[in-house]
Amino acid sequence: MQAFLKMGKLGEPSASPSTSGAPKKKTKNLPWVEKYRPKTVEDVVEQREAVSVLQQCILGADLPNLLFYGPPGTGKTSTILAAARQLFGDLYKERILELNASDERGIQVIREKIKTFSQLTANSSRADGKLCPALKIVILDEADAMTHAAQAALRRTMEKETKTTRFCLLCNYVSRIIEPLTSRCTKFRFKPLNQSFVLERLQEICQVEDVLINDDILNVLVKESGGDMRRAITALQSCANLKGKGSHITLENVYEVLTVVPSKWVNSFWDLCKKPSDIKEIIQFIDDLEQQAYPIQKVYEHLNDFLMDSENIDDRLKSEIGEKLAESSFRSSCGRGDFTNLLDFAVHTQEILTEPLERRRMQALENAKFTTILGLS
């Protein structure tokens, strides 16, 4: 790569000593996410539209500027890297510039790294003698974290270097990409992966890596991953490392790695809210829950799942509780006191579930009058 930067041209032989005889990098200690990353576009699962278009582009030896957006762990980076491997063969590492835009997102990066790389020329032959497109690819991961000034500068670079360079923007939120950039790219939405595809992939990895885990526990891992393949594979490897080779992975191991809130805490919370219990009892419960150090947003997610699946709470009450849950979750995400917000949600939920609607309306009117009088006095 250093020789290529000195020459300013891709694909030509350099004067530096050859490293072709060097031993290949061992994959034994690689993270499983990298070890089992798709090597070809055809290996990418679920994302049919993007795969179909890229297959045609590879056959035609050309690419448009691309914009992949969607949740994390759905194959955005893997797809473009697999396409680059098929297009450029052994030269793909020299033909791509991969930047994490959330770390390097300023206008200076556009002016220096990306502009310099885009101005380098590339030939149309590979080391094995096969033809490949005389192009380079700039991959900007987490492009939605780039500043607006950097995105505006990138727009001009995309236009000017279109003969030699293609850009692939990867992001979670396409709304944070300025319109002039999105209009210059072919957009593909990467949707969360179906659980069956994630399960099938994990079962294959378990067979290769000799991981002992029951299907029921594997299904829990897949469900808690939420369609995120990267998270599922990383969690499986963490569980395997936690137990050691030849040991069975238990449900407790999966809960520990994925920081899942056990159902006993969620059920106890709702049991407290369904009866007119003393406020001290609720305070003690929330204090005990905090001692477990579960992420507060995970707690709210599990409370929301229980609420949506509950058949003992009618829809009208669910809407009231859900509104209060969303408010408490938002306040906690803003960095405010988790204990206070969860206690506030528990007290209001208890009031909704234990007191009649008319009484709560009368109390709300009294509170409104009291507030008005205080404001006038």
Buried (B, 14 or more C-beta within 10 A) or exposed (E): EEEBEEBEEBBEEEEEEEEEEEEEEEEEEEEBBEBBBBEEBEBBBBBEEBBEBBBEBBEEEEBBBBBBBBBBBBBBBBBBBBBBBBBBBEBBEBBBBBBBBBEBBBBEBBEEBBBEBBBBBBEEBBEEEEEBBBBBBBBBBBBBBBBEEBBBBBBEBBEEBBEBBBBBBBBBEBEBBEEBBBEBBBBBBBEBBEBEBBBEBBBEBBEEBEBEBEEEBBBBBBBBBBBBBBBBBBBBBBBBEBBEEEEEBBBEBBBEBBEBBBEEBBEBBBEBBBEEBEEEEBBEBBEEBBEEEBEBEBBBBBBBEBBEEEEEBEEEBBEBBBEBBEBBBEBBEEEEEBBEBBBBBBBBBBBBBEEEEEEEEEEEEEEEEEEEEEEEE
